[in-house]
Amino acid sequence: MNAQVPGKPNPAGGAKPAASAAAGIMLSRDWAGGVTMGAGGQTAKLDDLRFLLSDYGTPSDDVGPHPEAVVYDGPPMDPSLGDNCRITYLMPLDQAERLLMKDKGMASHAKAVAPGFPDGLQVHTYDIKFGHFNRLTIMTDMARPMPQVVSMQFKNERENWHALSFKRIERDWHTYDYINARNRAQPKINITQRVNDQRAKQHNIVINIAFGDSPKNGSEWIQVAYRPSETSVWYLPEPMIKLILYSLSKQLGR
């Protein structure tokens, strides 16, 4: 892997954060309301999400701007844009796109339907070529005229890469993509999830999810031969962690 990998700490520090919208995050009126527990593993997804985040925040309905929180601090997808870009919580989407990429190409967006998340979020999906990643998802709120960035995820849909320097969270996981609400098809499929806790400096965490097992300790990214194959690196700022945990407390009723 290249030394500048999305999810690794950025030693250079990066550019100054941009100002966030003063009004805070824009969500639906009943953003923390209940969900329908239908088929397809909804309860398992909710339980997985709360287990994953419970050590990294407490439930809160704080919808303030939090300009100190970072979503992504790392290399842009186009080297001509410089060595580093810094995307802060609630940065306007068009500004984040300009920092990340020269040409966003074909992109799609839709309402976020992932269980456990506050209602009123959107997902913007891009086909990319960035290291070994081929897909980028940016999650935004519903602000107008320009939505604001609340989370990001890079994905490799062909290979399993494990970040051994991240803290491994032990659990028999069902979910391998929280933003897109995807869980394993068979109970014997192994999913590994690891967290890089950057709350002290950037007020965020970075989550590495991949199929298969790997050594529990180490300091490198390693590729693991396993089927199915998919890697995601999910950037989640602290304010969103607290909002998700608050939504989960309402949706699960416990």
C-alpha positions as CSV (number, residue, x, y, z in Angstrom):
1,M,0.0,0.0,0.0
2,N,1.1,3.6,-0.6
3,A,2.3,5.4,2.5
4,Q,-0.6,7.9,2.1
5,V,-3.5,5.6,2.6
6,P,-7.0,6.9,3.4
7,G,-7.5,6.1,7.1
8,K,-3.9,6.5,8.1
9,P,-3.0,9.5,10.2
10,N,-1.7,12.4,8.2
11,P,1.7,13.5,9.6
12,A,1.8,16.7,7.7
13,G,-1.3,18.1,9.5
14,G,-3.0,19.4,6.3
15,A,-4.7,22.6,5.4
16,K,-6.8,24.7,7.8
17,P,-10.4,23.5,8.1
18,A,-13.1,25.4,6.3
19,A,-15.9,27.2,8.2
20,S,-19.0,25.1,8.7
21,A,-22.6,26.2,8.3
22,A,-23.6,28.2,11.4
23,A,-27.1,26.7,11.4
24,G,-25.8,23.1,12.1
25,I,-27.0,19.9,10.5
26,M,-30.3,19.9,8.6
27,L,-32.4,16.8,9.2
28,S,-36.0,15.8,8.9
29,R,-38.5,17.0,11.5
30,D,-38.7,13.6,13.2
31,W,-35.1,12.6,12.5
32,A,-34.7,10.3,15.5
33,G,-38.0,8.4,15.0
34,G,-38.6,4.7,15.0
35,V,-38.0,2.3,12.2
36,T,-39.8,-0.8,10.9
37,M,-38.1,-4.0,12.0
38,G,-38.8,-6.0,8.8
39,A,-37.0,-8.9,7.2
40,G,-33.4,-8.6,5.9
41,G,-31.5,-8.2,9.1
42,Q,-32.6,-4.8,10.3
43,T,-32.2,-5.6,14.0
44,A,-28.8,-7.2,13.4
45,K,-27.6,-4.0,11.6
46,L,-28.8,-1.8,14.4
47,D,-27.2,-4.0,17.1
48,D,-23.9,-4.1,15.1
49,L,-23.9,-0.4,14.6
50,R,-24.5,0.3,18.3
51,F,-21.8,-2.2,19.4
52,L,-19.3,-0.7,17.0
53,L,-19.8,2.9,18.2
54,S,-20.6,2.5,21.9
55,D,-17.0,3.0,23.0
56,Y,-16.6,6.2,20.9
57,G,-19.4,8.4,22.0
58,T,-22.6,8.9,24.0
59,P,-26.1,9.5,22.7
60,S,-26.8,13.1,22.1
61,D,-29.4,15.1,20.1
62,D,-26.8,17.9,19.5
63,V,-27.4,19.3,16.0
64,G,-24.9,22.1,16.3
65,P,-22.3,23.0,13.6
66,H,-19.1,21.6,15.3
67,P,-16.5,23.1,13.0
68,E,-13.7,21.4,15.0
69,A,-14.8,18.0,13.8
70,V,-12.9,16.5,10.7
71,V,-14.5,14.1,8.3
72,Y,-11.4,13.4,6.1
73,D,-7.8,14.5,6.3
74,G,-5.6,12.9,3.7
75,P,-4.5,13.0,0.0
76,P,-6.9,14.2,-2.6
77,M,-7.9,11.7,-5.3
78,D,-6.2,13.9,-8.0
79,P,-2.4,14.6,-7.2
80,S,-2.6,17.9,-9.1
81,L,-4.8,19.2,-6.2
82,G,-1.9,19.0,-3.8
83,D,-0.6,16.6,-1.1
84,N,-3.5,16.9,1.3
85,C,-7.1,18.0,1.7
86,R,-9.1,18.5,4.8
87,I,-12.9,18.1,4.8
88,T,-14.7,19.2,7.9
89,Y,-18.0,18.3,9.4
90,L,-20.9,20.2,7.5
91,M,-18.6,21.5,4.7
92,P,-20.7,22.2,1.6
93,L,-20.7,19.2,-0.7
94,D,-19.5,21.2,-3.7
95,Q,-16.5,22.5,-1.8
96,A,-15.6,19.0,-0.6
97,E,-15.8,17.7,-4.2
98,R,-13.5,20.4,-5.4
99,L,-10.9,19.5,-2.7
100,L,-11.1,15.8,-3.4
101,M,-11.3,15.5,-7.2
102,K,-10.9,17.5,-10.4
103,D,-13.7,15.8,-12.3
104,K,-16.4,14.0,-10.3
105,G,-17.6,12.2,-13.5
106,M,-20.8,10.3,-13.2
107,A,-22.3,10.6,-9.8
108,S,-25.7,9.6,-8.3
109,H,-27.5,10.5,-5.1
110,A,-30.4,9.1,-3.2
111,K,-32.0,9.3,0.2
112,A,-30.1,7.4,2.8
113,V,-32.2,4.5,4.1
114,A,-29.6,2.8,6.4
115,P,-31.2,1.8,9.7
116,G,-29.8,3.5,12.8
117,F,-28.9,6.8,11.1
118,P,-30.8,10.0,11.7
119,D,-33.6,10.5,9.1
120,G,-33.0,13.2,6.4
121,L,-29.5,12.1,5.2
122,Q,-28.5,11.6,1.6
123,V,-25.8,9.4,-0.1
124,H,-23.8,10.6,-3.1
125,T,-22.0,7.8,-4.9
126,Y,-19.0,8.3,-7.3
127,D,-17.1,5.8,-9.5
128,I,-13.4,6.6,-8.8
129,K,-9.9,5.4,-9.3
130,F,-8.0,6.1,-6.1
131,G,-5.3,3.7,-5.0
132,H,-7.1,0.4,-4.8
133,F,-10.5,2.0,-4.3
134,N,-13.2,2.1,-7.0
135,R,-16.1,3.7,-5.2
136,L,-16.6,6.8,-3.0
137,T,-19.7,7.5,-1.0
138,I,-20.3,10.9,0.6
139,M,-23.1,11.2,3.1
140,T,-24.7,14.6,3.5
141,D,-27.6,16.3,5.3
142,M,-30.6,17.9,3.5
143,A,-29.4,21.5,3.7
144,R,-30.4,23.8,0.8
145,P,-29.3,25.0,-1.6
146,M,-26.2,22.9,-1.0
147,P,-26.1,19.8,1.3
148,Q,-23.4,19.5,3.9
149,V,-20.9,16.6,4.4
150,V,-21.4,14.5,7.5
151,S,-19.5,11.3,6.6
152,M,-17.4,9.6,3.8
153,Q,-16.6,6.1,2.7
154,F,-14.0,4.7,0.2
155,K,-14.6,1.2,-1.1
156,N,-12.7,-1.5,-2.9
157,E,-15.3,-4.0,-4.3
158,R,-12.8,-6.6,-5.4
159,E,-10.2,-7.1,-2.6
160,N,-10.0,-7.5,1.2
161,W,-7.5,-5.1,2.9
162,H,-7.1,-5.1,6.6
163,A,-5.6,-2.2,8.6
164,L,-3.7,-4.1,11.3
165,S,-2.7,-0.9,13.1
166,F,-6.4,-0.1,13.8
167,K,-8.0,-1.6,17.0
168,R,-9.8,-4.8,16.2
169,I,-13.4,-4.9,17.5
170,E,-14.3,-8.5,18.4
171,R,-17.8,-9.6,17.4
172,D,-19.6,-12.0,15.1
173,W,-20.5,-9.2,12.7
174,H,-23.5,-9.3,10.4
175,T,-23.0,-5.9,8.7
176,Y,-20.3,-5.1,6.2
177,D,-21.6,-1.7,4.9
178,Y,-23.5,0.5,7.3
179,I,-24.1,3.4,4.9
180,N,-25.6,1.2,2.3
181,A,-27.3,-1.2,4.8
182,R,-25.6,-4.4,3.6
183,N,-25.2,-7.5,5.7
184,R,-23.7,-11.0,5.0
185,A,-25.7,-13.5,3.1
186,Q,-24.6,-16.5,5.0
187,P,-23.9,-16.9,8.8
188,K,-20.5,-18.5,8.3
189,I,-19.0,-15.6,6.4
190,N,-16.4,-13.8,8.5
191,I,-16.3,-10.0,8.7
192,T,-13.5,-8.1,10.5
193,Q,-14.0,-4.5,11.7
194,R,-11.2,-2.2,13.1
195,V,-11.2,1.4,14.3
196,N,-8.6,4.1,14.3
197,D,-9.6,6.5,17.1
198,Q,-8.7,10.0,16.1
199,R,-11.0,11.9,18.5
200,A,-8.2,13.5,20.4
201,K,-6.9,15.4,17.4
202,Q,-9.6,15.3,14.7
203,H,-12.8,14.5,16.6
204,N,-13.5,11.5,14.3
205,I,-12.9,7.8,13.9
206,V,-11.9,5.8,10.9
207,I,-13.4,2.3,10.4
208,N,-11.9,-0.4,8.3
209,I,-14.3,-3.3,7.3
210,A,-13.2,-6.3,5.3
211,F,-14.2,-9.9,4.8
212,G,-12.0,-12.7,6.2
213,D,-9.8,-13.1,9.2
214,S,-6.3,-11.7,9.7
215,P,-3.6,-11.3,12.4
216,K,-4.9,-9.5,15.4
217,N,-1.8,-7.3,15.7
218,G,0.5,-5.5,13.3
219,S,1.3,-2.1,11.8
220,E,0.6,-2.5,8.1
221,W,-2.3,-2.9,5.7
222,I,-2.4,-6.4,4.4
223,Q,-4.4,-8.1,1.7
224,V,-6.3,-11.2,2.7
225,A,-7.4,-13.8,0.1
226,Y,-11.1,-14.5,1.0
227,R,-14.4,-14.8,-0.8
228,P,-16.5,-12.6,-0.8
229,S,-14.1,-9.7,-1.3
230,E,-14.8,-6.1,-0.3
231,T,-13.0,-3.4,1.7
232,S,-14.4,-0.2,3.1
233,V,-12.8,2.7,4.9
234,W,-15.4,4.8,6.7
235,Y,-14.8,8.3,8.1
236,L,-17.2,9.2,10.9
237,P,-16.9,12.4,12.8
238,E,-17.8,12.6,16.5
239,P,-21.0,14.7,16.2
240,M,-22.4,12.0,13.9
241,I,-21.4,9.2,16.2
242,K,-23.5,10.9,19.0
243,L,-26.5,11.5,16.7
244,I,-26.4,7.9,15.5
245,L,-26.3,6.6,19.0
246,Y,-29.2,8.9,20.0
247,S,-31.2,7.6,17.0
248,L,-30.4,4.0,17.9
249,S,-31.6,4.6,21.5
250,K,-34.9,5.8,20.1
251,Q,-35.2,3.2,17.4
252,L,-34.3,0.2,19.6
253,G,-36.2,1.5,22.6
254,R,-33.4,0.5,24.9
